[in-house]
């Protein structure tokens, strides 16, 4: 088995959501042992795994690789996870107006 060199935040997101490895595994149809391998990097987080795990953890696939939830404002994460998928584009547009206003 080849160890993945890509760091991930799967464990941090799982703990942030208050889930055990076993419970997360049940939610995505695998075993706790597989979740352990994914968290440790002994098994790579493929696109398939990222797409399976992210919705259950209330985040985006890329966030599992790039964002430590402990370093992000919890209110922002919770608000974002409460926005329905079909409204997120609109929410991003609103947030981008704040960025543009700051630059202007």
C-alpha positions in Angstrom: 0.0 0.0 0.0 1.4 3.4 -1.0 1.1 6.2 1.5 -0.4 9.4 0.1 1.8 12.5 0.4 -1.2 14.7 0.3 -2.2 16.1 3.7 -5.9 16.1 4.4 -8.3 17.4 7.1 -10.7 14.5 7.1 -10.1 13.7 10.8 -10.5 17.3 11.8 -13.8 17.6 9.8 -15.1 14.3 11.3 -14.3 15.5 14.8 -15.7 18.9 14.1 -19.0 17.3 13.3 -18.8 15.1 16.4 -18.7 11.8 14.5 -16.7 8.7 15.3 -14.9 6.8 12.5 -17.5 4.1 12.8 -20.5 6.5 12.5 -18.9 8.3 9.5 -18.2 4.9 7.9 -21.9 3.9 8.4 -23.0 7.1 6.8 -20.9 6.6 3.6 -21.2 2.8 3.4 -17.8 1.7 4.4 -15.9 0.5 7.5 -14.2 2.4 10.3 -10.9 0.8 9.2 -11.2 2.4 5.8 -11.9 5.8 7.4 -8.8 5.3 9.5 -6.7 4.6 6.4 -8.1 7.7 4.7 -7.4 9.9 7.7 -3.9 8.7 8.1 -3.1 9.1 4.4 -2.3 5.4 4.1 -5.1 5.4 1.5 -5.5 8.4 -0.7 -8.6 10.6 -0.7 -9.6 10.1 -4.3 -12.2 12.2 -6.0 -14.7 9.5 -5.4 -14.0 9.6 -1.6 -14.0 13.4 -1.5 -17.4 13.5 -3.2 -18.8 10.9 -0.8 -17.5 12.3 2.4 -17.9 16.1 1.9 -21.7 16.2 1.9 -21.9 14.0 5.0 -19.5 16.3 6.7 -21.3 19.5 5.6 -18.5 20.9 3.5 -17.0 20.9 0.0 -14.7 18.2 -1.3 -11.8 20.6 -1.6 -12.2 21.7 2.0 -11.3 18.2 3.1 -7.9 18.8 1.6 -7.4 22.5 2.2 -9.3 23.8 5.2 -8.8 22.9 8.9 -12.2 23.6 10.5 -10.5 24.5 13.7 -8.8 27.5 12.0 -12.0 28.8 10.4 -14.8 30.8 12.2 -17.3 28.2 13.3 -20.2 30.5 12.5 -19.1 30.8 8.9 -19.0 27.0 8.6 -22.3 26.5 10.2 -24.1 29.1 8.2 -22.6 27.8 5.0 -23.6 24.2 5.8 -27.2 25.5 6.4 -27.5 27.1 3.0 -29.2 24.7 0.5 -27.0 23.5 -2.3 -29.2 25.3 -4.9 -28.8 28.6 -3.1 -25.0 28.5 -2.6 -24.2 30.3 -5.9 -26.4 33.2 -4.8 -24.8 33.2 -1.3 -21.3 33.4 -2.9 -22.3 36.3 -5.1 -23.5 38.2 -2.0 -20.3 37.4 -0.2 -18.2 38.5 -3.2 -19.8 42.0 -3.0 -18.2 42.5 0.4 -14.8 41.7 -1.1 -15.4 44.1 -4.0 -16.6 46.8 -1.6 -13.4 46.5 0.4 -11.2 46.9 -2.7 -13.2 49.8 -4.0 
